[in-house]
Amino acid sequence: MKASVNGIEINYELSGKEGAPWLVLSHSLACSVRMWDPQVEAFQSRFRILNYDMRGHGASSAPQGPYTLDMLADDVLGLLAFLRIKQASYCGLSIGGMIGQTLALKAPGSFTKMVLADTTHTQPPEALKQWEERIAIAKSKGMAGLVDGTMERWFTEPYRKRNSPEFQKIRDLVLKTPVAGFVGCGQAIMKLNTTARLKDIKLPVLAITGEQDGAAPGTKYIGEHVPGAKYVGIPQAAHIANIEQPEAFNRALREFL
């Protein structure tokens, strides 16, 4: 389904029971709604789930950037308004978690609980350099130039070696991501800096990460600096922890939500 939001078309899917509490799912950079398949299956009996493709991804519009985290957060708020959703729980992974922090600060009344997964709160100089390099590769070689390095960062070596259908599905999503969407969202990530404002987040927060994720220290920092937040580390998982260890990820979500 499509909604006209902030001058673009946002693709979204609804599942679960009508009248149940709302849960919004926000995927990683270079993914789509399909990243959340294990969670939709696990939670649709208890929640009404809104799963959407962020700007520049999946079947949503992919305008030229740069994008900002405020713009991406406004897309979520526009979608909630379009669907007349007054309040929801939110689960965002990677850039989805950055959007979640932005929403928690700018529109806390729209959300009841916030899951910030495999994400961080700022971009140090070395990370900014990596983003510049990735954006340059995407522009010159397309997503094919990034896919192998991305999969190495996103999944542990034992998981990659198994070459499961789930692994192949995520690899395919990366390859199919519009370059404009990757670049626009990459530029948004480069401007991330919520460090000093984490103390202002008043919502219940679960900070959850694969322990072998490069972003794990950032997620742990969020768990330690948002008042009352809960932190969960998932062993034997890297960046896309909800795919690599779905049972552990879902268990932590279930206990929190």
N, C-alpha and C positions, 0 to 999 in steps of 0.2 A: 504494500500500500504506500501511497505517496501523500505527503503534506507539503503545502506551500508555506515556507517559513523563512523569514528574513531575506526574501528575494530569491531563494533557491528551492529546489525540490529535495525533501528529505524522505528517504525510503525507511519504512518501519514495519515491524511485525508485532501482532498482538497474540498472546496465547494465555492459557490458564483460565481460571474460573471468573466469570463476570461477577462483580460485587466483592471479590477478594481484595486484600490490600495490594496496592501497586508496587511493583519492583521495576526500576529502570536499569538496563544493562548498557554499558558504554565500552566499546572494544578498544583494543590496542591500535596504534599506528600500523598501517599496511595490513589491516584485517577487515572484517565485516561482521554482520550479524551472525554469520556461521561460526565464529569463534566461540560463541556462547551455547552451542548446541547441548553440551553435557549439563549445563546449568538450567537451561529451559526444560529439559527432560526431568531433571531432579526437583524443580521448584514449581512447575506449573499446576500441581495439585493444590498448592497452598497460596499461590499469588496470581494476580493478574499481571502478566509480564509485558513490558514495553521494551522491545529490542530494536535498536535503530542503527543505520549506517551513518557515521558522522560525515560531515561535509568533506568532499574529496575522496570518498571511499564507497565501495560496493555499488549499489544502484542509486545513490544520492548524487546530486550535482557536484561537479568538480571544477569550480571556477578557479581562475588563476589567483594565487595568493599575493602577498603574504596573508595568512590567517593569524588570529590572536586567540588566546585562551578565553578571553571575554566573549569574542564572537562565537566560539564553539559552545560556550556555556549558554549564550543567548539562543543558540539553535535548540538546545535542550528545553529551555524555558518556553520557547515558541511552540515546540512540539507538545509540551504539557498543556499549554493554553489551547492549542488546536484540538486536543483530545479531551479537554475539560477535566484534566487531572489536577485536583487541588493539592494533594500531598502524596509522596511516594518515598519508598526506600530506594537507594541508589547504589549501584555497584559498578565501579569503573576500574579498568586495568591499564597501566602504563599511562599514555596520554589521557585515557578515560579517567584515571585517578587524578590527573592534573586538572581536568575539567571539573571533577568532583570537588576538589579543594576550592576552585573558583566559585562554584555554585554554593558551597557551604558558607563562603564569606559574603556573597552578594545576594543570595536568596534563601537564607536558612529556613524561612517559613514554608518553603515548598517541599521540604524533605524531613523525614522522620528519623532515618538512620543513613549512614554513609559508609560504604566499604571502599577503601582505597588500596588497590592491589598492585604489587610490583611497580611502584611508582616512586617519585621523589619530589623534592620541594625547591630545588635550585639547580642550576647548571654551572659547574665550575669551569674555568678556562679550558681545561683539557677536553671536557665534554663538548664545549662550544666548537672547538677545533674539529672534533669527530663529526659533529653535525654539519659543519661546512663541507667536510670531505664527502659525506654521504649525499648531501644535496647536489654537489658537483657531479658525482657519479650518476645519480638519478637523471640529471639533466643531459649528461653526455652518452650514457649507455642504457638508460632505462632501468626498470626494476630488476632485470636479469643480471645487471652488474652488482646488485646488492643482496640478492636472495641467499647465496651460500653463507656469506658473513653474518647475515641476519639470523639464519637458522642456527649457526654456531653459538651466537649470543643467547638465543631464545630458549634453547633446549640443552640438557646435559648430554654428554657424549653417549652414555649407555642408551638413552632414549632415542637419540638420532640413529644409532646403529640398528635399532629394531625396525626403523623405517615403516612405522605403522600407518594405516590409512589416515588416522587423525593428523599425524606429522605431515603426510603428503598434502592433506587438505589445507593446512596452514601455509605450507610452502606455495601452494597454488594461489592462495589469497594474496600473498605478498607479490607474486609475479603479476597478478591482474590489477593491482592497485594503480589508479591513474597517477602519473608522475606529478601532475599539478596538485593532487591531493597530498601526496607524500611530501612534496616540497613545502606546500602551504602549512601543513601541520608541523613539519620539522621546524619551520621558522617560528611557529607559535611556541613550540617546546623550548626553543633557544631563549625565549623571554621569560621563562618560568622563574619566579622568585616569591614563594609564599613563606619563606623561613620565619621572618619576623612576625607574621600574622597567624601562624598556627595556633598560638595561644588564644586567638579570638574566635576560633571555631567552637561553637557551643553544642553541636549535634553529637550524639553517640557515634563514635568512629571505630571501625575495625581496620587496622593496618595489617595487611596480610601479604606475604611474599614467599616465593621460592628461595630457599636459603642460598642457592648457588646463582642467584640472579645478580648481575652487576649493580642493579638498583637497590639491592637488599639493605645496604646501610641507610639509604635515603628513606625507605619505607619504615625501617626501625626507628629512625629519627622522628618521623611523623607520629608513630605510635607512642613515643616518649614525650612529645612536646604538645600534642593536642590534649587539652584537659580531659582526663577520664578515659582516654582511648585505650583500646585493647590491641595488643600486638601478637600476631601468630606467624611463626616461621615454619615453612613446609620443607622437610628434608627431601633430598633427591628430586629437586625441581629447580628450574631456572626461571626465565622471565615469563613464559606463558604457563604459569603454574596451574591454571584451571584446566588446561588440556593435559599437561604432563602428569599431574597427580589429582585427577578430578574428585576422587573419593575424599581425600584429605581436605581439599579446597571446599567441597560442598559441606562437609561436616562442620568446618569452622563457620561457614556462612549460616548454616542452619542454627547453630548455637547462638549466633549473634542476632540473626533476624527474628 
